[in-house]
Amino acid sequence: MSDVEKKIIQIPEITRVEGHAAVEIDIEDGNVKEVRLDVFEGTRFFERIVLGHKYDELAHITSRVCAICSTGHVLAAIFAVERIFSFTPTPIETKLRELMHLGMIIESHATHVCALALPDFLKTPDLASFAGQHKEKFLLWTHLRNLGAEIQTAVGGRPFHPVNLHVSGLSKIPSTASLEGVKADLKRSLDEAISLAELVLSFAPPVERLTEPYFLALIPHDDKYGYFGETIQSSEGWQRSCQEYKEYLDEQVVTYSHAKRSLVKGKPVMVGSMARLALFGNRLTREALNVYQATPLFKGDSNSIWNNAAQAIEIIQAIERAIEIIDEVETLKNERTPEKKPLGIVAGRATGAVECPRGTLYHYYEIDENGVICAADMITPSAQNTARIELDIKEVVSQSTEKEMLGPHLETLVRAYDPCNTCATHMVAINWK
């Protein structure tokens, strides 16, 4: 019996991502046997923490899951509770929630594309070197990041962990002066966002993609490109209500990571900017549509590295849509505000879902007749992408003839998904025996 040649490729920590993760690859006789994406960020137990709290505390607790996408967690929680109570916010409050969410998209995408992904393509080893050698591009990041923070501060009261968003509405409508200031900054930033997208698109992916991804994303409301919806669309053609997420999304515990992984019909899925463009890119408008139609993404190239470009295109769209919303809000201020339906607390259960920067986020809650949370479940985009990342790595390593030299390219591949490992690690079951 011949000896089996075994090798292990290890990346002890993926740098320039949010949180901590490592990759380990087992190779036998030149064949990749297993890929393990180990998210070893400290475990957090928000699904347990929220139990026993009143419904109006929920959003402000869950925003602490992650500062980067705190707005998304707040809104997912609010949407779930308002669905239980059959409550509909006023049109102006709905617009301002969308504006707040777009601020998060701009800030998060700009940070990922500029500070985390670009150093790979500009051959700088870290952010400090990037800032010193490419000052103009570093300043581009700070401008766009600050723009996203400015929007969230104007609507939410501060740039993260918003204090102005609540179940049943906002505690304060932003002043015309503050929104006009934001609008002016949005207009000044549009050309910067276009330049960033063009820069990212100028870099060819360092690795190839073999199998087509299985995309999932929420169908946006009102036939527009957006981040709020009630129904999931798949690239295989099926649609399901997000209230049925447990029926199509198979979330699994793995022994080697603090994060779970998700499969749909036994297959890895990809969520996030690339998924949204693949399914709803035809809904982009103006400059965002022009840039998108000139990209490999529009032509069907599904290399995961292009997720960086997809995020850059979404920054353009978010800026253009935010300008529209501010004008719409000012128009609504001049109209008679419809009388708000009173909030009626009832027992029930519901799911709230939003498209966060990294993909679809689900918040599920059960509330008793006293308005107290008695069950909770949260599934983050990064946890959904884990199995797809592992498959991508397996395919890239399998086709490479220089496996020992793959480390930097694999890090670039994982970073393209913009994983938020802090968000992903609180969904861990504890079994006492």
Secondary structure, DSSP 8 states (H G I E B T S, - for coil): -----EEEEEES---SSBS-EEEEEEEETTEEEEEEEEE-S----HHHHTTTSBHHHHHHHHGGG-STTHHHHHHHHHHHHHHHTT----HHHHHHHHHHHHHHHHHHHHIIIIIIIHHHHTT-SSHHHHHHH-HHHHHHHHHHHHHHHHHHHHHHSSSSS-SSEETTEES----HHHHHHHHHHHHHHHHHHHHHHHHHHTS--SS---S---BEEE--GGGSS-SB-SEEEETTS-EEEGGGHHHH-EEE--TT-SS-EEEETTEE-B-SHHHHHHHHGGG--HHHHHHHHTSTTTTT---GGGHHHHHHHHHHHHHHHHHHHHHHHHHHHTS------------EEEEEEEEETTEEEEEEEEE-TTSBEEEEEEE-HHHHHHHHHHHHHHHHHHH-S-GGG-HHHHHHHHHHT--BHHHHTT-------
